[in-house]
């Protein structure tokens, strides 16, 4: 006689046993599916992030990359020149920094996503970027400049490239380039901290008022050991007058170069209509009050 494996159980016990096995199986299956769904969700989110931030992220991301981030026309080219001159003075005094070669020291993600190692100069890479919040950036030096100067400088820059052909009052209301874009970019870095990013904020106005002091504080934050004399020399070689000469010299040797990165580098702007001033102030009031409450911009801007 053959007996069932459950023959020692009565009918009710057998049903109960089968029910428990069924419940446990369902529990295991549910957990397996849940884990797979979580993994799939994480995988899809990662793919989405990589696509969304593709243009502003290097192909070979490194955890110790340092990103110099700004909204356009906030001073990142000036700061890049200073840092490039510091690196040059620290490693090779026979090498001069100019507009042709400074991106060999401070890479620009806007020009190439293939960024080589800079171990000859530093244990990490310094990468220039205009990106808004990017979850792949771990260490950020964020340069912020008052919106009045940014808008005037950006307007002049884009107008010179014939990218726009509108009035300044129309420009500051432009969806892509106007002051709302500046607010969105700035707030994206100031309000988001999803991955515990390390952020060092530098005000352009502090760089302008006391360049040596502002650069020294940044160098200390980066953990470099740089002699005061090297910093002072790098700042001298990166003055607006020197950079303007270097840019003009580069333009003479590059017939395709039609940019004008180096302008006046001053606090304040040319005259501005009261309508434009009030519009910018209203859109940026919270940020202005947080970072420039000590400045009365009407002292530096001629309001018409």
FENWOGI-V328320 format. One record per pair of residues at least 4 apart in sequence whose C-alpha atoms are under 7 Angstrom apart, sorted by the first residue. I is the first residue (numbers start at 1). J is the second residue. D is the distance in Angstrom with one decimal. If there is no record, write none. Layout:
i=<I	I>
j=<J	J>
d=<D	D>
This chain:
i=<3	6	9	9	10	11	12	13	14	15	16	17	18	19	20	21	22	23	24	25	26	27	28	29	30	31	32	33	34	35	36	37	38	39	40	41	42	43	44	45	46	47	48	49	50	53	53	56	56	56	57	58	58	58	58	59	59	63	64	64	65	65	65	65	66	66	66	66	66	67	67	67	67	67	67	67	68	68	68	68	68	68	68	69	69	69	69	69	69	69	69	70	70	70	70	70	70	70	71	71	71	72	72	73	73	73	74	74	74	74	74	75	75	76	76	77	78	78	79	80	80	81	81	81	82	82	82	82	83	84	84	84	84	84	85	85	85	86	86	86	86	87	87	88	88	88	89	89	91	97	97	98	98	99	99	99	100	102	103	103	106	106	106	107	107	107	107	108	108	108	108	109	109	109	109	110	117	118	118	118	118	119	119	132	132	132	133	133	135	138	138	139	139	139	140	140	140	141	141	141	142	142	142	142	143	143	143	143	144	144	144	145	145	145	145	146	147	148	149	149	149	150	151	151	151	152	152	153	154	155	155	156	157	157	158	158	158	159	159	159	166	166	167	168	169	169	170	171	172	172	173	173	174	175	175	176	177	178	179	179	180	180	181	182	183	183	184	185	186	187	188	193	203	204	205	206	206	207	207	210	211	212	212	212	212	213	214	215	216	217	218	219	219	220	226	227	228	229	230	231	232	233	234	235	237	238	238	239	240	240	240	241	242	243	243	244	244	245	246	247	248	249	250	251	251	267	268	268	269	269	270	270	271	271	271	271	272	272	272	272	272	272	273	273	273	274	274	274	275	276	277	278	279	280	281	284	285	286	287	288	288	289	297	298>
j=<7	14	13	14	14	15	16	17	18	19	20	21	22	23	24	25	26	27	28	29	30	31	32	33	34	35	36	37	38	39	40	41	42	43	44	45	46	47	48	49	50	51	52	53	54	57	134	109	110	131	113	109	113	114	115	113	114	138	124	139	124	125	126	139	125	126	127	139	140	126	127	128	129	139	140	141	76	127	128	129	140	141	142	128	129	130	131	140	141	142	143	74	76	129	130	142	143	144	130	182	185	130	154	150	153	154	143	144	145	150	204	79	204	80	143	81	82	238	83	84	106	85	102	238	86	234	235	238	87	88	97	102	105	106	89	97	234	90	230	231	234	91	121	92	93	95	93	230	121	101	102	102	246	246	247	250	250	106	107	108	126	127	128	115	126	127	128	112	127	128	129	113	127	128	129	129	125	122	123	124	125	123	124	185	188	189	188	189	195	197	198	197	198	199	198	199	200	199	200	201	199	200	201	202	201	202	203	204	202	203	204	150	203	204	205	150	151	152	153	268	269	154	155	172	179	156	269	157	158	159	168	160	161	260	162	163	164	163	164	165	170	171	171	172	173	276	174	178	178	179	178	179	178	180	181	181	181	182	183	280	184	283	185	186	187	284	188	189	190	191	192	197	207	208	209	210	214	211	214	214	215	216	231	232	235	217	218	219	220	221	222	223	224	224	230	231	232	233	234	235	236	237	238	239	242	242	243	243	244	262	265	245	246	247	262	248	262	249	250	251	252	253	254	255	257	300	300	301	300	301	301	302	301	302	303	304	276	277	301	302	303	304	277	303	304	278	303	304	279	280	281	282	283	284	285	288	289	290	291	292	293	293	301	302>
d=<5.9	6.5	5.6	5.6	6.1	6.3	6.2	6.1	6.2	6.0	6.2	6.3	6.0	6.1	6.2	6.1	6.1	6.1	6.2	6.1	5.9	6.1	6.1	6.1	6.0	6.0	6.2	6.0	6.1	6.1	6.0	5.9	6.1	6.0	6.0	6.0	6.1	6.3	6.1	6.1	6.2	6.2	6.0	5.9	5.4	6.2	6.6	6.1	7.0	6.0	6.7	6.9	4.5	6.2	6.7	5.7	6.1	6.5	5.8	7.0	5.6	5.0	6.2	6.5	6.1	4.8	6.2	4.9	5.8	5.8	4.7	5.7	6.6	6.3	4.9	6.0	6.8	6.0	4.7	5.9	6.2	4.9	6.1	6.2	4.9	5.5	6.7	6.8	6.1	4.9	6.2	6.0	6.3	6.7	5.2	6.0	5.2	6.5	5.6	6.6	6.8	6.4	6.9	5.7	6.3	5.9	6.6	6.2	5.2	6.2	6.7	6.3	6.4	5.9	6.9	6.2	6.4	7.0	6.2	6.0	6.2	6.1	6.6	6.0	6.3	5.5	5.7	5.5	6.2	6.1	7.0	6.1	5.6	6.4	6.0	6.2	5.0	6.1	6.3	6.2	5.4	6.1	6.5	5.3	6.3	6.5	5.1	6.5	6.7	6.3	5.6	5.8	5.9	6.3	5.9	6.2	6.7	6.3	4.8	6.4	5.5	5.7	6.6	6.8	6.4	4.8	5.9	6.6	5.6	4.6	6.3	5.6	6.5	6.1	5.7	6.5	6.4	5.8	7.0	6.5	5.6	5.1	6.7	5.0	6.1	6.8	5.1	5.3	6.9	4.9	6.1	6.1	4.8	6.0	6.2	4.7	6.2	5.9	4.7	5.9	6.9	6.0	4.8	6.1	6.0	4.9	5.8	6.4	6.3	5.0	5.9	6.6	6.0	5.0	6.8	6.4	5.9	6.4	6.0	6.2	6.1	5.8	5.9	6.8	6.9	6.3	6.9	6.1	6.1	5.9	6.9	6.1	6.6	6.8	6.2	5.3	6.0	6.0	5.4	6.4	6.1	6.4	6.1	6.3	6.9	5.6	6.4	5.7	4.0	5.2	5.1	6.5	4.5	6.9	6.7	6.1	6.0	6.8	6.3	6.5	6.2	7.0	6.1	6.0	6.0	6.6	6.0	6.9	6.3	5.5	5.8	6.0	6.6	6.2	6.1	6.0	6.3	4.4	5.5	6.3	6.0	6.0	6.9	6.3	6.8	6.3	6.4	6.1	6.2	6.2	6.2	6.3	5.6	6.0	6.8	6.7	6.2	6.1	6.0	6.2	6.2	6.2	6.2	6.3	6.3	6.1	5.9	6.1	5.9	6.9	6.9	6.4	6.3	6.0	6.8	6.1	5.7	6.1	6.1	6.1	6.4	6.8	6.3	6.6	5.6	6.9	4.5	5.4	6.9	5.5	6.5	6.5	6.0	4.3	5.7	6.6	6.6	6.5	6.9	6.1	5.1	5.9	6.3	5.6	4.7	6.0	5.5	5.7	6.1	6.2	6.1	6.0	6.2	6.1	5.2	6.0	6.0	6.3	6.2	5.1	6.5	4.6	6.1	6.9>
